[in-house]
């Protein structure tokens, strides 16, 4: 699963399933042993769990980069490599 960004111990990834309708646009956020799945439009927790602080950071980052996330979703679903997205600073 391609990595899109990494910040404060959080890794953001997105699945590539070229030619297959996977689900609604979403990404996966990993922190230590926790994983959460977030929808992109709107930005919302779909499943899983992160500690509250990391959850807020992921949501803030996703709001800042929502259009880039959607572009990477389209790239991946078309079988192309995603573009890295700047970390939360």
N, C-alpha and C positions, 0 to 999 in steps of 0.2 A: 504494500500500500504506500503510494508516494507521500513523502513528508512535504508539507507546505510551509510550515513555520515552526520555530522552537523559541520559547521564552519562559523565564522563571521556572524552569523544570517541567513545563507543559510542552507536549509535542502534538502538533495538529497534522492530521493525515486525512486523505480522501481516497476512496476506492476507485479503481479503474475497471469498468466492465464494458469494454467497447462492444457496441452492437446489441447490448442487452439493456433493457429499461430496468435499472436497479431499484430506485425508490425516488421519492422527492429529493431535490437537491439538499445534501447534508454533508457534514464532516464529523470526524471523530477526534476527540481531545483526550489525551492520556496524561495522567499525573500519578507518578509512583505506581501503585497497584490499582488505580481507579481509571475507569474509562466512561466517557459520556458521548452521546451522539446529539448533535445540534442541527436543527433545520436552518437553512440559510435565508429563506424568505417566507415568513418572518424568522428572525433570529430567536430560536427558542429551544429549550432542552427537550429532546424527543425521548431519550431513554438513558439509563445509566446515572452515574452520580460522580461529582467531584466535590472536594471540600469547598465550602462556601466562598472563601477568598479566591480560589482558583476558578471557580465557576463565574464569579464576577469579572475576573480578568479575561477569561475566554469570551464572555458575552461582549465586553467592551471592545476587545480586539476585533471580534466578528462584525460589530456595528461599524467600526472604522474601515473594514476591508470587505464589506458585503459585496460590492460589485466585482472585486477581484476573485472572491470565492465563487461567485456565479460564473465568471469567465473560466476559472479553473475547472469547475464542474463540467461545463460544456466541452472544454478541451479533453478532459479525461474520458467522457462518454463518447467522444469522437475518435478515441484511440491515440490522442496526442499527449505529450508530456506537459504537466502543469507548470506554471511559473511560480517561483518562490514568492511568498508574501512576507513583507517586513514584519518583524516581531513587535510585540508591545514594548515600548521603551519606558 
